[in-house]
């Protein structure tokens, strides 16, 4: 496994575009700390974003994993480009000639996906821990290490999303078309939801069916954290709106994404096995 990972990272590091995108991605993960610097004064009103509780433990685990998950598109580009380069540079054929089996080839890609996801999760953990220790109003150990399931959800979400991108990269072969197909699929999920709710069944059942679709199931792992802030909830109470929601991550949400991940990796292998390279 180490040998397979070494092969992949050598390929990525020797690709200038991949190197820039990977570096930019981790810089962006770190830049979440800049949110703490946002402050402005409007007359008597003084606003400092860090004072609004976004870096309080355990809320910070929810907030940071939700925000940093947006940056996953940078690594999505790397992954689909990684596959496109395999075809355009004929390295996939050369690897197979050199003795790498198709199963090992897919495994090497999946190990890369897991590595990216794991490194990202550790990175977010370190940045969040530092920000929390500096800005959080709560520093009890029991509070600091509660809600850690959001980090696990972040890891599983990235593995699932990158596995989908890997499959698209193998299926389409060209990075631009693969990314276009990814956007198209996101739109298609909304169309399916709309058609089900409008023509087939109730909107409630349509929403439940939508939760089983790949991108939606990944999104459900980390729900939006904004309405969890007490300041936002107080504003909602004042205008007569109940903004409280269920922010927990449930085992079946993990299971759905894990099943999609397994399916994408299997389809990637089946597609590669069937193709004449």
C-alpha positions in Angstrom: 0.0 0.0 0.0 2.9 2.4 0.8 4.4 1.7 -2.6 1.1 2.5 -4.3 0.8 5.7 -2.4 4.3 6.7 -3.3 3.6 6.2 -7.0 0.6 8.4 -6.8 2.2 11.2 -4.8 5.2 11.3 -7.1 2.8 11.7 -10.1 0.9 14.5 -8.4 4.0 16.4 -7.1 5.6 16.3 -10.6 2.4 17.9 -12.0 2.7 21.7 -11.6 -1.1 22.3 -11.8 -1.8 19.6 -9.1 0.9 21.0 -6.9 -0.6 24.5 -7.1 -4.1 23.3 -6.4 -3.1 21.1 -3.5 -1.1 23.9 -1.9 -3.9 26.4 -2.5 -6.4 24.0 -0.9 -4.4 23.7 2.4 -3.8 27.5 2.4 -7.6 28.0 2.2 -8.1 25.6 5.0 -5.8 27.6 7.1 -7.4 30.9 6.0 -10.5 30.1 8.0 -8.5 31.7 10.9 -8.8 35.0 9.1 -12.5 35.0 10.0 -11.4 35.9 13.5 -9.9 39.1 12.2 -13.2 40.4 10.7 -14.2 43.4 12.7 -15.7 46.8 11.9 -17.1 49.8 13.7 -20.2 51.7 12.6 -20.6 54.6 15.0 -21.4 53.2 18.4 -21.8 49.7 17.0 -18.7 47.6 17.3 -18.7 44.2 15.5 -16.1 41.4 15.9 -17.1 38.1 14.3 -15.0 36.1 16.7 -17.1 37.5 19.6 -20.3 36.0 18.1 -19.5 32.5 19.4 -18.5 30.9 16.1 -15.2 29.7 17.7 -16.7 28.4 20.9 -16.3 24.8 21.8 -18.0 22.6 20.7 -19.8 24.7 18.0 -16.4 25.3 16.3 -16.3 21.6 15.1 -19.6 22.0 13.4 -18.9 25.5 11.9 -15.3 24.8 10.7 -16.1 21.4 9.1 -19.1 22.9 7.3 -17.2 25.9 5.9 -14.0 24.1 5.0 -16.0 21.4 3.1 -16.7 24.0 0.5 -13.1 24.1 -0.5 -13.2 20.4 -1.4 -13.7 21.4 -5.0 -10.0 22.2 -5.3 -9.1 18.6 -4.6 -12.0 17.4 -6.8 -10.2 19.2 -9.7 -6.9 17.5 -8.7 -8.6 14.0 -8.6 -10.4 14.3 -12.0 -7.3 15.8 -13.5 -5.2 13.0 -12.0 -7.4 10.5 -14.0 -7.5 12.6 -17.1 -3.6 12.8 -17.1 -3.4 9.0 -16.8 -5.3 8.6 -20.1 -3.7 11.6 -21.9 -0.1 10.8 -20.9 -0.6 7.0 -21.3 0.7 6.4 -17.8 -2.2 4.1 -17.0 -1.1 1.8 -19.8 2.5 2.0 -18.8 1.7 1.1 -15.2 -0.2 -1.9 -16.3 2.7 -3.0 -18.6 5.1 -2.5 -15.7 3.1 -5.1 -13.7 0.5 -3.1 -11.8 -2.8 -4.9 -11.9 -6.1 -2.9 -12.6 -7.2 -3.7 -9.0 -3.9 -2.2 -7.6 -4.3 0.8 -9.9 -7.8 1.5 -8.5 -6.6 0.8 -5.0 -3.8 3.3 -5.4 -6.3 6.0 -6.5 -8.6 5.1 -3.5 -5.7 5.3 -1.1 -4.9 8.8 -2.5 -8.6 9.7 -1.9 -8.4 8.5 1.7 -5.0 10.2 2.3 -6.4 13.6 1.0 -9.5 13.2 3.3 -7.5 12.1 6.3 -4.9 14.9 6.0 -7.7 17.5 5.5 -9.5 16.2 8.6 -6.3 16.4 10.7 -5.6 19.9 9.3 -9.1 21.1 10.2 -8.8 19.6 13.7 -5.5 21.4 14.4 -6.7 24.8 13.1 -10.0 24.4 14.9 -8.3 23.4 18.2 -6.0 26.4 18.0 -8.8 28.9 17.2 -11.0 27.3 19.9 -8.3 27.5 22.6 -7.7 31.2 21.7 -11.3 32.4 21.3 -13.7 30.0 23.0 -15.5 31.0 26.1 -15.6 27.3 27.2 -12.4 25.4 27.8 -13.5 22.4 29.9 -12.1 19.2 28.5 -15.6 17.6 28.3 -16.9 20.5 26.2 -13.8 20.7 24.0 -14.0 17.1 22.9 -17.8 16.9 22.5 -19.4 17.0 19.1 -16.3 15.4 17.6 -18.6 13.4 15.3 -18.5 16.4 12.9 -14.8 15.6 12.2 -15.7 12.0 11.4 -18.6 13.3 9.2 -16.2 15.6 7.4 -13.8 12.7 6.7 -16.6 10.4 5.4 -18.0 13.2 3.3 -14.7 13.9 1.7 -14.0 10.2 1.0 -17.5 9.9 -0.6 -17.2 13.0 -2.7 -13.7 12.3 -3.9 -14.7 8.7 -4.7 -17.5 10.1 -6.9 -15.0 12.4 -8.6 -12.6 9.5 -9.2 -15.4 7.5 -10.8 -16.3 10.5 -13.0 -12.7 10.9 -14.0 -12.5 7.3 -15.1 -16.0 7.4 -16.8 -15.5 10.6 -18.8 -11.6 10.6 -19.1 -11.4 14.4 -19.6 -11.2 16.6 -16.5 -13.3 19.5 -17.9 -16.2 17.1 -18.9 -15.9 15.3 -15.6 -16.4 18.5 -13.6 -19.2 19.5 -15.9 -20.9 16.2 -15.3 -20.4 16.7 -11.5 -22.3 20.1 -11.8 -24.9 18.5 -14.0 -25.5 15.7 -11.5 -26.0 18.3 -8.7 -28.7 20.0 -10.8 -30.2 16.6 -11.7 -30.7 15.7 -8.1 -32.7 18.9 -7.6 -34.7 18.1 -10.7 -35.5 14.6 -9.5 -36.6 16.1 -6.2 -38.8 18.6 -7.9 -40.4 16.1 -10.2 -41.1 13.6 -7.4 -42.7 16.3 -5.2 -44.7 17.8 -8.0 -45.9 14.8 -10.0 -45.3 11.6 -8.1 -45.6 11.9 -4.3 -45.7 14.4 -1.5 -42.9 16.9 -1.0 -42.1 15.3 2.4 -41.6 11.8 0.8 -39.7 13.4 -2.1 -37.4 15.0 0.4 -36.7 11.7 2.1 -36.0 10.1 -1.3 -33.7 12.9 -2.2 -31.7 12.2 1.0 -30.6 8.9 -0.5 -29.1 10.5 -3.6 -25.2 10.7 -3.6 -24.5 14.5 -3.3 -27.5 15.2 -1.1 -26.5 12.3 1.3 -23.0 13.8 1.5 -24.4 17.2 2.2 -26.7 15.8 5.0 -23.7 14.7 7.0 -22.9 18.3 8.1 -26.0 20.4 8.2 -25.8 24.2 8.0 -24.6 25.6 11.4 -25.7 29.3 11.1 -29.1 28.8 12.8 -27.5 26.9 15.7 -26.0 30.2 17.0 -27.9 31.5 19.9 -27.8 35.0 18.5 -29.5 33.8 15.3 -32.1 31.8 17.3 -32.9 34.9 19.4 -33.5 37.0 16.3 -35.8 34.2 15.0 -37.7 34.2 18.3 -38.2 38.0 18.1 -39.7 37.8 14.6 -41.8 34.7 15.4 -39.7 32.2 13.5 -38.4 29.0 15.1 -35.0 28.5 13.5 -34.0 25.6 15.7 -33.2 22.4 13.9 -31.7 19.0 14.3 -28.0 19.2 13.7 -27.0 15.8 14.8 -25.2 13.3 12.6 -26.9 9.9 12.6 -25.5 6.4 11.9 -27.7 5.8 8.9 -26.4 9.0 7.2 -22.9 7.6 7.6 -24.1 4.3 6.2 -25.7 5.9 3.1 -22.5 7.7 2.1 -20.3 4.7 2.8 -22.5 2.6 0.5 -22.3 5.2 -2.2 -18.5 5.3 -1.7 -18.2 1.5 -2.1 -20.4 1.6 -5.2 -18.3 4.3 -6.8 -15.0 2.5 -6.2 -16.6 -0.8 -7.5 -17.9 0.9 -10.6 -14.5 2.5 -11.2 -12.8 -0.9 -11.1 -15.5 -2.5 -13.2 -15.3 0.2 -15.8 -11.5 0.0 -15.9 -11.5 -3.8 -16.0 -14.0 -3.8 -19.0 -12.1 -1.1 -21.0 -9.5 -1.9 -23.6 -6.6 0.4 -22.7 
